[in-house]
Every structure is written in structure tokens, then in C-alpha cells.
């Protein structure tokens, strides 16, 4: 059994029906958007920037998004039991994450903060698609991933670590941490902040390597394209010369036959 099955984020298997895999790809990015909204909403609630009614409406929409995704994919897959077992985290979210239940739960704050784990789960589940996208020397996509990671990390660490007061300080800390520079002007002091920083360092090393590789590919891409165009032109010229030589040979053979 793979680790993703144990974590409950296996998604749709590669050997499943084409329709199920198609819907899994279509729903992947909308669910990533839901995951990003979870972080934004969590921050807005922590800073009392949104009303209680707006937050409850958003909670229901997030819950409905998970319910819709799980229902659609479970209806499309051939082996429904294997899909639900491999994605047990979705069932936990749907059953235990009903916003109506949060109004009466004594540990409602803990339950709401637990939703941040969903962000990691969703991003891990779509990591295969992200690796495919970033491996194609897409500089723009790599920069967007780095920017989103920096913003989200800044928002999260500014709330879990009291020593990092503002979001801007959190984003600055996230950027220098991802770049493995570490100026030391803004540092986390709590255990949660340091644990989050350790995970961000590991992710930053990978992302920085991709960014460096894509920058190099971007700068040398024009030279490579020019060389490829020259090679294609040379190949076309050789093909044309070969065709002309064949025509000359056929004319010579025809003339020799007429002379004989």
C-alpha cells in the first residue's frame, strides 16, 4: 500500500475508467482553489476581518465542494470501495466537517484549524501534476508557484508565531527561508513556527532548484531554438539537393536508354 493511501489522499487510480480520470483532472484545480481559500479565510477570521455570517456561508461552500468532488468521482470509478478507502480523509472531512456541527462542538477552534491540514493534503495530491508542469521548463508557472507559496506561508506563520507580527514580515521571512538565505532579522520563536519553517526549507530547496533550472532554460532557450531552426533548414536543403540529384540520375538513365 502506498503512502498516499495511508494518508487518505490517493485520488483516482491510473487504471480506473477514462471518465473517472477525466473528472479527476477537471476537479483538481478547482479543489486547489478551495484549499487556497481555506488559508485566506482562516487568516481573515483570525484577524476579525469578516463577519460571522460570511464565515459560516464560506464554511458551507467549502464543505459542499468536498462533498461534490467525492460524490462525482465515487460515481465515476469502477472500484468504488477502493476509491473511498484510498481517500478516507475526504470522508472524515465530509462527516466530521459539517459546519452545523461546529456551532455546538466544544473544540470548534481546534476543528476549524484542522482544516489547514486539508491544504497540505490537496497540494500533495496534485503534486504529480505540478511536477509535470514544472518539468516542462515553464518559467512563468514556476514563478507563480513560488509566489503563491510565499504568500500562503507568510499568512500562516504570521498567525501561528507571535514573534512575526504582520503578514508582510511573514512573507519576507518565507521568501528568505525558501531561498535558504536566512538573514535572521525575522525568525520564528514558537515550536509550531520552527516546525513550519523546517518544512518550508525542504520545499524551498526543491522549488529553488526548479526555478534555477527553468531560468537557465529560459535564457538559453532562444539559442537552442535558433540551432534547431538551422538544423531544420539544413535538413530541408539536403532533402532538396537529394531530390534534384535523383531527377538528374533519372534523366541520364533515360538518355542513355534512348542512345542505345
Buried (B, 14 or more C-beta within 10 A) or exposed (E): EEEBBEBBBBBBBEEBBEBBBEBBEEBBEEBBEBBBBBBBBBBBBBEEEBEEEEBBEBBEEBBEBBBEBBEBBBEBBEBEEBBBBBBBBBBEBBEEBBBEEBEEEEEEEEBBBBBBEBBEBBBBBBEEEBEEEBEEBBBEBBEEBBEEBBBBBBBBBBBBBEBBEEBEBBBBBBBBBBBEEEEEEBBBEBEEBEEBBEEBBEBBEEBBEBBEBBBEBBEEEEEEEEEEEEEEEEEEEEEEEEEEEEEEEEEEEEEEEEEE
